[in-house]
């Protein structure tokens, strides 16, 4: 099933992924090359290096636009990212 609205899809993934990884998530779609399905960048804050409590930096997820051709592929990538980056308390 082809995804028609990439902005709506991105916002949905952000809302679902943020509680899993324990930090704000920003999702965009871009051309990443044929073999690369996603790219992750995590911005850390000074709070993450100290004993103080404070906000965590955001996780930026760039998904390959080719994933929009098949909703099952997006689900696979979502599960892969969630299992790899889930918050471990």
C-alpha positions in Angstrom: 0.0 0.0 0.0 1.4 3.4 -1.1 1.6 6.2 1.5 -0.2 9.3 0.1 0.6 11.9 2.8 4.3 11.8 3.9 3.9 14.6 6.4 1.0 12.8 8.2 3.1 9.6 8.1 6.1 11.5 9.6 4.0 13.0 12.4 2.5 9.6 13.2 6.0 8.0 13.5 7.2 10.9 15.7 4.3 10.4 18.1 4.8 6.7 18.3 8.6 6.7 18.4 9.1 9.4 21.0 7.9 7.4 24.1 9.9 4.4 22.9 13.2 6.2 22.6 12.6 8.6 25.5 13.4 11.8 23.6 11.8 14.1 21.1 11.8 12.6 17.6 11.8 14.5 14.2 11.1 12.5 11.1 11.8 13.6 7.5 11.8 11.8 4.1 14.7 12.2 1.7 16.6 10.4 -1.1 19.2 8.3 0.7 20.3 5.9 -2.1 18.9 2.6 -3.2 20.3 0.4 -0.4 19.9 2.8 2.6 16.5 2.8 4.2 17.1 5.3 7.0 19.6 7.5 8.8 19.7 8.4 12.5 21.3 11.4 14.2 20.9 12.0 18.0 21.7 15.4 19.4 22.9 15.1 23.0 22.6 17.8 25.6 24.9 18.6 28.5 22.4 17.1 30.9 23.1 13.7 29.4 26.7 13.9 30.5 26.1 15.1 34.0 24.2 14.0 37.1 21.6 16.7 36.7 18.1 16.0 35.3 17.2 17.9 32.2 15.7 17.5 28.7 17.3 15.0 26.3 18.3 16.1 22.8 16.1 15.1 19.9 16.5 12.1 17.6 16.4 13.0 13.9 15.2 10.2 11.7 15.5 10.5 7.9 13.6 7.8 6.0 14.2 7.0 2.4 11.4 8.3 0.2 11.2 4.8 -1.5 9.6 3.6 1.8 6.5 5.6 0.9 5.8 3.1 -1.9 5.1 0.3 0.6 3.6 0.8 4.1 5.0 -2.7 5.2 8.5 -1.4 4.6 7.9 1.6 6.9 6.6 -0.8 9.5 9.7 -3.0 9.2 12.0 0.1 9.6 9.9 1.4 12.5 10.4 -2.0 14.3 14.1 -2.0 13.6 14.7 1.5 14.9 12.4 0.9 17.9 14.3 -2.3 18.9 17.7 -0.7 18.4 17.1 2.6 20.1 14.5 1.8 22.7 15.0 3.5 26.1 16.7 1.1 28.5 15.9 2.2 32.0 
